[in-house]
């Protein structure tokens, strides 16, 4: 167990405060930590098995708060998990996720629309998440820093060259759900427009924009 003042904590099961080391960019992690409030006991849903019995092995209202960070698309029954988080939590349930309705506003839609379409289909809508959690929900867009250390597509909003690296693309799950031709077409089109300067004519202001508010959001539900 660790204290609630630790902003980034080691990975574990149910733990006190903080965030797991496998969590997001530290600056984004601090936003999540603030959303948890003064909780002393925080259930890290991401440290629990994704598969297995739907009912969590905890009592009602056992934790001050609970969180799940960018794993919503990987849960076989996300709604059952969220209902369980609500059951075992007496305070806020915090979800860091992507709003599929905002994904196509990103410049990647010009070069790989099928990737964003796949990504959007993998994510429940914000309305579905809030309806499942019930109670009082707020949704807040999360500013992504220009030098974000995470590896999702929008983390490279001002560094398009980074997405030409196949390793960077492999870190985003949606790229694995499209065929080689989509990836090759993306690579060819983006390289061409970077060489011609067209990308910078359209999107070059993002290279100097300190943060970007895209599809990354925090959904916070309190009883």
Secondary structure as GFF3:
##gff-version 3
##sequence-region A 1 223
A	DSSP	beta_strand	14	15	.	.	.	ID=ss1
A	DSSP	alpha_helix	26	36	.	.	.	ID=ss2
A	DSSP	beta_strand	42	44	.	.	.	ID=ss3
A	DSSP	three_ten_helix	45	47	.	.	.	ID=ss4
A	DSSP	beta_strand	65	69	.	.	.	ID=ss5
A	DSSP	three_ten_helix	72	74	.	.	.	ID=ss6
A	DSSP	alpha_helix	78	88	.	.	.	ID=ss7
A	DSSP	beta_strand	93	98	.	.	.	ID=ss8
A	DSSP	three_ten_helix	100	105	.	.	.	ID=ss9
A	DSSP	alpha_helix	108	111	.	.	.	ID=ss10
A	DSSP	alpha_helix	113	122	.	.	.	ID=ss11
A	DSSP	alpha_helix	126	133	.	.	.	ID=ss12
A	DSSP	beta_strand	136	141	.	.	.	ID=ss13
A	DSSP	beta_strand	144	145	.	.	.	ID=ss14
A	DSSP	three_ten_helix	153	156	.	.	.	ID=ss15
A	DSSP	three_ten_helix	160	164	.	.	.	ID=ss16
A	DSSP	alpha_helix	166	170	.	.	.	ID=ss17
A	DSSP	three_ten_helix	173	177	.	.	.	ID=ss18
A	DSSP	alpha_helix	180	196	.	.	.	ID=ss19
A	DSSP	alpha_helix	198	203	.	.	.	ID=ss20
A	DSSP	three_ten_helix	204	208	.	.	.	ID=ss21
A	DSSP	beta_strand	211	212	.	.	.	ID=ss22
A	DSSP	beta_strand	216	222	.	.	.	ID=ss23
###
